[in-house]
Amino acid sequence: MAEEQPTIAKKAPYTVQVEGGKNYFWCACGRSETQPFCDGSHKGTEFTPVKYTAEKSEWLWFCGCKQTGTPPLCDGSHKNLK
């Protein structure tokens, strides 16, 4: 069986101000209505959310295209999308 591909939620990162010590669950499937975070829409797929614990309060760029090699953060992969 072929590996399921994520839905591209956005061809750009989501800029999020995170709070130090707080856990965030990044949507890996691209189906969530609460991008870039999980709302449970992955149920029934092979995707699971990626837990991210913020080390400090700061602005971060969470991947929107779901193609990043460094989940959950953007690595610029969206620049290679057609």
HELIX and SHEET records of a PDB file:
HELIX    1   1 SER A   77  ASN A   80  5                                   4    
SHEET    1   A 2 TYR A  14  VAL A  18  0                                        
SHEET    2   A 2 GLU A  58  PHE A  62 -1                                        
SHEET    1   B 2 ASN A  23  TRP A  26  0                                        
SHEET    2   B 2 VAL A  50  THR A  53 -1                                        
END                                                                             
